[in-house]
Amino acid sequence: MILSNQIEKFLLEFQQIASEKGVKFWERPENVSMMKMLGLNETLVTEKILLNLTQNDYCEGPLSDKNQPSAWCFGKTIKGHNVYIKLTIVEKKKRKNAFCISFHESTKPLNYPYR
């Protein structure tokens, strides 16, 4: 099992990059429609949700996601919806960016090992 300090380390780095540079969201139809349904935009999702994730919201990871470096999965109940959130940090030319790969209704029950 992933140790809580690894989750904290990832979240700290992700949230530091996110608060400095913002988060880049993958333009996936399910992500866009979930935000619309919840009445949120990328800025609100970043400020109200992603910057406030803790290890208690951790579900799984790090996972390999296509050509991306390790992705970390979290879950949040937002307005009664169980939202699946997958995040990663991409480093190119020594610059790091925070990415939100997934932000949509969970398709399966989420497991929270730290709750």
N, C-alpha and C positions, 0 to 999 in steps of 0.2 A: 504494500500500500504506500502511496505517496505520503511523505511526511508533511506535517502542517507547515514546517518552516519553508519547504519548497513552494508551497502554495502562497504563503505570505510573501516570499521573495518575488515570485512572478507578479502577484497583485501590486506590490509596491512599485516595481519597475513599470508595469503597464500603466498604473494610475499616475505615476510621475510623468511619463511620456504623454499620456492623454491630457493631463492638466496643462502641460506646456504647449503641445502641438495639436491637441484634439485627436479624434479617432477617425480613421478611415473605415467606412462601412462598405461591405460588399453589396453591390446592387443586385440582390436576389429578390425575386418577386415575393417570396414568403416573408422576407425581412421588411420590405416596403409595406406590404399589406398589414402586417402585425403592428407596425408603428402607426399607420393610418387608423386602424381599428382602435388603438389605445389613445389616439389623439396626441401622439408624441412625434417629435422630429429628432434628427440625429443629435442636435445640441442638447435637448432635454434628456434623451437616453443617456448621453455621456455624463451630463452633470448630475442627474437625479439617480441614475441606476449604476452605470459602470464605475464611476468614481467612488461608489459606496459599497461595492461588493466586498465580502469578507470570506474567510475560509469556511464559514458556515454555509455559504452559498455554493461551495465547490461540489461538483458532481463526479468528474473524471478528468483524466489527463495526467501528463501531457500525451496527446495523440498525434499521429502523423496525419496530415490533411493534404492530400494531393502533393503539390510541390512546395507547400508551405512548411516552415519550421514547426516545432511542436505547438499544438493548439490545446487550450485549457477550456473545460466546459463547466459552466455554472448554471444555476437555475434561480428564478425569482417568481414569486406570485405577484402579478401586477393586475389590479382591477379584476381579480378572480380568475385570471388566466395563468396557467403554468408556463412560463416563458423559458425557453432553452437559449442559453447565451454561450457562444463559442468565441474565444478571443485568442489572439496571437500577437507576437512582436516580430516584425520583419526588419532585419538589418541589411542595408545596402550602402556600399561606400562609406562605411563607419557611421551611418546615420540610422537611427532606429525610429520606426513608426509603429503605432498601436493600431491594430485592425480588429474590427468586429466582423467575424465571418458569418455568424448566425445570431439572429434575434427573432425567434418565432415560437409559436405554440409547440410545446414538446409533443413528439409523436409517440413517446413511450414514458412510462413512469420514471422519474428521476430519483437517483439514489444519492443521499447526502451523508457521506461517512462521518462528517464532523458536527452533525446536529444531534 
